[in-house]
């Protein structure tokens, strides 16, 4: 397939992918996380992304990747055939939770 994709098409695909990632990022950032494009093979249609920040302690990170990010990328970019996703768990849980502001981050209040 790589023989059929021109340099211009590769550039167009990468630009569209970056624009779409940047469109989705604010929703993830609103909950204290981030969405990062790790790599993209625009010839094969494989995109790798990573959730960071508060996403590492979020119980629905895999749902966000599969039901959100993967679905949107495949729906809007016809050339995307596979989305590989992961969560950056290098940040400790306490720091990660402190980043979150969304509904999935537990909030404790004194009684």
C-alpha positions in Angstrom: 0.0 0.0 0.0 2.9 2.4 0.7 3.6 2.5 -3.1 0.1 4.0 -3.6 0.4 6.9 -1.1 2.2 9.9 -2.4 4.3 12.3 -0.3 1.5 14.9 -0.7 -1.1 12.4 0.6 1.2 11.4 3.5 1.5 15.1 4.4 -2.2 15.7 4.1 -3.1 12.6 6.2 -0.6 13.6 9.0 -1.9 17.2 9.0 -5.5 16.0 9.3 -4.5 13.6 12.1 -2.8 16.3 14.1 -5.7 18.6 13.7 -8.1 16.0 14.9 -5.9 15.1 17.9 -5.7 18.8 18.8 -9.5 19.0 18.5 -10.0 16.1 21.0 -7.3 17.3 23.5 -9.3 20.0 25.3 -11.9 17.4 26.4 -9.2 15.2 27.9 -7.4 18.2 29.4 -10.6 19.4 31.1 -10.3 16.3 33.3 -6.6 16.8 34.1 -5.2 14.5 31.5 -3.8 14.9 28.0 -3.9 13.1 24.7 -0.6 12.7 22.8 0.1 11.3 19.4 3.0 8.9 19.8 3.4 7.8 16.2 1.5 7.5 13.0 2.1 5.2 10.0 -0.1 7.0 7.5 0.8 4.4 4.8 -0.5 1.4 6.9 -3.2 3.4 8.7 -1.8 2.7 12.2 -2.0 5.4 14.8 -0.5 5.2 18.3 -1.8 7.6 21.0 -1.2 7.9 24.8 -3.3 9.3 27.6 -1.3 11.1 30.2 -1.8 13.0 33.5 -4.9 12.2 35.5 -5.8 9.6 32.9 -3.3 7.2 34.5 -5.6 6.9 37.6 -8.9 7.1 35.8 -11.0 3.9 35.7 -12.4 4.7 32.3 -9.2 5.3 30.4 -9.6 2.3 28.2 -13.2 3.3 27.4 -11.9 6.8 26.5 -9.3 5.2 24.2 -11.6 2.7 22.5 -15.0 4.4 22.6 -13.8 7.9 22.1 -10.4 8.3 20.5 -10.4 5.2 18.3 -14.0 5.7 17.2 -13.5 9.3 16.3 -10.2 8.7 14.4 -11.7 5.8 12.4 -14.9 7.7 11.7 -13.3 10.9 10.5 -10.1 9.6 8.8 -11.0 6.9 6.4 -7.4 5.7 6.1 -7.1 4.8 9.8 -7.3 1.1 10.2 -5.9 0.6 13.7 -5.5 2.7 16.8 -3.0 1.6 19.5 -3.6 3.3 22.8 -1.9 3.3 26.1 -1.8 5.2 29.4 1.3 6.8 30.7 1.5 5.4 34.2 4.9 6.8 35.0 3.3 9.5 37.2 2.5 8.5 40.8 -1.2 8.1 41.7 -1.3 11.1 44.1 0.2 13.5 41.6 -2.1 12.2 38.9 -5.2 12.6 40.9 -4.2 16.1 41.9 -4.2 17.0 38.2 -7.8 16.0 37.6 -10.8 18.3 37.7 -13.4 16.1 36.1 -16.2 14.0 37.5 -14.2 10.8 37.6 -11.6 12.1 40.1 -12.8 11.4 43.7 -13.3 14.4 45.8 -13.2 14.1 49.6 -14.8 16.6 51.9 -14.8 16.9 55.6 -18.0 16.1 57.3 
